[in-house]
Amino acid sequence: IPGGESTTMGRLMQKYDLIEPIREMGQEGVPIYGTCAGLILLAVKTVEGGQPLLELMDMVARRNAFGRPVDSF
């Protein structure tokens, strides 16, 4: 799962009914790699809360503390 904006990605996964199929694949042992926003989507919870997640990795993720990605550099 690529980087990007995790809230938007989660909402799109909800809109197109992708959360459950992807979650089931992960639970069945299909490897799923996530980077940046993709890793946030794999978490069971985020510090900020309030966004759709796949809940496949037993971790609490924290979104970018710097704000927008452009502000990280």
N, C-alpha and C positions, 0 to 999 in steps of 0.2 A: 504494500500500500504506500503510495508516494507521499511526499511532503506536500504542503499546501496550507489551506486554512481548515482546521479540523472540524469546526462547527458547521461550516458550509458542506464539507464532505459528508459529515454525519447526517445532515438534513437531506442531502441528495440520496444517501443510502436508504434513508427512511422513505422518501418520496417514491423511489423505484423498488421498494420492498427487497433490498439487498442485505439488510442486517442479519436476518435469520439464516438465509442460505450461506452467507459467509461464516457466520458463527458456527453453524452446523459443520461446515467443512473443517474449520479449525478444531472442533471437538472430536471429529473423526480422525484427526491426525494429519491432515493436509498442512504442510508447513506454510506459514504466512509470515512474510517479512514486512515490517513497517519501519519507515524512516520519518523522522520529524512528526508531522501531523498524523502519519500512518501509525506511528508508535503510540501516540495519544489515543487514537481510535481503538487500539488493541487493549488498553487498560481497563480494569474493572471499575475505576473511578477516577475523576479528576479533582484536584483541589478546588477548582472554581465551580464544578458541578454544572448541571443544566444542559448537557449536550448528549446526543445519542452516541453510545459506545458499543463496541463488539464484545467487551468484557471477556477477552480470551487470555489476558496476562494478569496474573495476580500482582498488580502494582497500582499505585496511585500516581498519576501523571500530573505535572504542573505545566500549564501552557507557558509560552514565551513571556518571561517576566519583563522583557524590554518593550512589550507592546507589539506593534506591527513588525514583520520580518525586516523591513528596511531599516528599522531602528536598532537592529541587533549588531550592526557593524560600525 
